[in-house]
Amino acid sequence: MASSMLLRSTLPRTFASATGRNVLRSALQVRASSTTQYVPGGPIIKGTVNDPIEFPTPSKTDGSYHWAFERLLAASLVPMTAAAFVTSGSSYPVFDGLLGLSLVMHSHIGFDSMIVDYLHKRKFPIIGPIASWTLRTVTVGVLVGVYQFNTNDIGLTELIAKVWTA
């Protein structure tokens, strides 16, 4: 009985309870600090890849609107390609331009999605933005090339008809 009373009287001064108070005090200090945040595994310095991603502001270019546009663009390429085959005898510069723009936009959106998924700038702070800007530059170059092909050569509709009949 005396030993249990002695144990109870010395319990608050034990290493475990003192360590518990220190952990609580340091956790409160960490939460009050502007450069770190407390998580159950320990403090994490802001600006690392372990930080939570902030929610983006709502925009019509993101989310379901963007997804619906991508699906509509992809689905519209099938009838446009078939129409290019049907109208192969005559020249349709507006249709050539529409088909060229749709193909380039579809390709750009697909490659941009791969860059966003696999070369995110939080994980790859140098190569991610370089890849994004390289894609944008190549897309502008392809648009110029498609325009030149449509205006100075046979055009996309004639090219598709020749490829299908070859």
Number of C-alpha atoms within 10 A of each C-alpha: 6 7 8 9 10 10 12 11 10 10 13 11 11 10 10 11 12 13 12 11 12 12 12 12 12 14 18 13 13 18 15 12 11 9 12 16 18 17 11 6 6 11 15 16 14 13 11 10 12 11 12 9 8 6 6 7 6 8 9 8 10 11 10 10 11 13 12 11 12 16 11 11 15 15 11 13 15 10 10 17 16 13 15 22 19 12 14 16 11 10 15 17 14 10 17 23 19 13 21 22 16 17 17 16 17 17 14 17 13 12 15 17 12 12 18 14 10 12 20 17 17 15 13 13 11 12 14 18 17 14 18 18 12 12 17 14 12 13 16 14 12 15 18 12 13 22 18 12 16 21 13 9 12 12 22 25 28 21 16 17 19 12 9 9 7 6
